[in-house]
Amino acid sequence: MTERLQTLSGLAPTAKLPAYDRNQLKSGILHLGPGAFFRAHFAPFTDAAIAVSGGDWGIEVASLRTADVADHLNEQNGLYTMLIRDTSGTVAQVIGPILRAHVATRDPAGLLNRLEDPAIRIVSLTVTEKAYGMDTATGGLDLNHADVAADLANRHAPRGVIGYLVEGLSRRRAKGIAPFTPLSCDNLPSNGAVLKRLVLDFAERVDPSLRQWIEANVPFPSTMVDRITPASVEATYRDAERLTGRQDLAAIETEPFTQWVIEEHFANGRPAWDKAGALMVTDVSAYEKMKLRMLNGAHSLLAYLGYIGGYEFIRDVMDDAGLAALAYRHMHAAARTLDAVPGIDLDDYASELIARFANKAIAHRTYQIAMDGTQKLPQRLLEPATEALAHGDKAETYAIAVAAWMRYAIGEHGNGERYELRDPRAGEIAALIADVPRTGLAISAALFTLSGLFPAALTGHRAWTQDVSDKLEILIQDDRLPLF
């Protein structure tokens, strides 16, 4: 059996190694959610920043739920391989800033101790939208969210991300320790503002004076992150071993493109991410809106149409000339809802996205992108659709995308085979459509009543809802999308 990746010595010459001494690195960042996207984006940017400018910005990671990634990283002393794939080949880069991994469910006290440690100056997050426990109708805490309810009932023994952040900040305040900077890297519009709102909401409910201290002392910068990162598969691990000479159970793969826009607002310093290619700005909103609406919106459109149409990967969907053209049309529709984005030509951006989606070396599953639709639709599709209709646009591509999500939400292929929605509101969705006729009109009417999801401006727009219904009827009748 091949030796595990545990040190940087003796690796194959095809592997690119960290350009700094890991033995001299000390922890400065605690990252919650060490999934593939973090390993393809945040950690490589930090790796490059340390190589350029040094600093004690080693990363400790913590999983709030499953232990597998944390265990693999600990077994490998924090090292893992990032495969960068395109049609010209694959580059293997060993990423080095991770020093230790924690599993919150095994040692919650240990994680709280790390949050309290003054050496930790940034607590970053990639936990997915659903982990925030946000009520989409109010924008505040969802008091029925399991983690939120549990943490409010027992604030000193948290299990959810908001509970951990508030308890960590509370302990620092009590001991006179400077706060850390919470840094959201999740695909939420104004993710820093959202995180701040939820943290303040939670703090107000447990200790109003703590809320005041957080509001006065803790920055919550927003970020926009972009790098297509499919789930790791056997080929990922096989190629990582071939190119490094070591077995790597934490290996990930991604595309060459990477982008990070960060608001310059930190409590106690940051790595030199700007020297690693990140763009530091005063306001990230224009960039994140561009990405959410043009990239993520088109991605969701292709994922739902592709999955119900029998395409396993986005690259396969892009082989369908009609669907590729539809994606391009949707990007331009989304661009019409945007203000100017400094330094970005939106036509060029759309063309670049089409090329990225079509990258044959990236196997990004439509089923992976389709998950958690009720968490993703508002910012990717429903908000821009509302704005488009308000400005007299017919918002047709948005109607197609919503109809495709509704067809996906039925949870059944055309041949009767069932599949799991993998959505936090899957039970509600199933209950709404359980006893309605399998028609576009009936299914859309039922799903439009899903609490807190669709804005009244959309459900009250008869022409648009009829368009959704008509397109859904087509998809119910023929998954292969003959008219799109």
Number of C-alpha atoms within 10 A of each C-alpha: 5 9 10 14 27 17 13 15 8 10 17 14 10 13 20 17 17 19 13 17 12 15 7 10 19 18 19 22 27 28 25 24 23 23 18 20 24 22 23 26 22 19 20 21 26 25 26 24 22 27 18 16 13 18 17 17 26 26 27 23 28 24 23 22 13 14 16 13 22 22 19 18 25 18 18 20 17 24 25 25 32 27 25 20 20 17 9 7 9 19 19 24 21 22 24 28 29 28 20 21 26 26 21 22 15 14 10 16 14 13 23 20 11 19 26 23 18 14 17 24 24 24 22 22 21 20 22 17 16 15 17 22 22 22 16 16 12 9 12 18 21 18 15 12 16 13 20 25 17 17 22 17 12 13 18 17 16 24 20 21 21 25 25 24 20 25 21 22 25 22 18 18 17 9 9 10 14 19 27 31 24 26 25 28 25 22 23 24 22 22 23 22 16 19 24 23 18 23 25 24 16 25 27 14 11 17 12 14 11 21 19 13 16 20 16 9 13 18 21 24 25 30 28 27 22 20 16 20 20 21 15 17 12 9 10 21 20 15 20 30 23 15 20 23 19 22 22 26 24 27 29 25 31 28 21 14 13 16 13 23 23 22 19 18 18 17 17 13 14 20 23 20 22 16 15 19 15 17 17 16 14 12 16 24 19 16 23 24 25 25 22 24 27 27 25 22 27 28 22 26 28 29 29 27 27 28 23 26 19 15 22 18 24 26 25 20 23 23 13 13 10 15 18 21 14 19 26 19 16 25 27 16 22 30 20 16 20 17 11 14 15 8 7 11 10 19 13 9 17 21 12 13 20 19 13 21 25 19 19 18 18 22 23 23 19 27 21 15 21 25 18 18 22 21 20 22 19 21 18 29 25 23 17 24 29 22 18 19 16 13 12 8 14 16 22 19 22 26 23 24 27 25 29 29 22 25 25 24 23 20 19 15 17 16 7 8 8 11 13 13 21 15 17 15 14 18 10 14 21 15 11 17 18 13 11 13 10 15 17 24 19 16 25 23 19 18 18 18 13 14 11 14 16 21 16 11 15 19 16 11 12 11 12 19 20 17 20 26 24 19 25 27 20 21 27 24 14 14 19 17 18 9 9 14
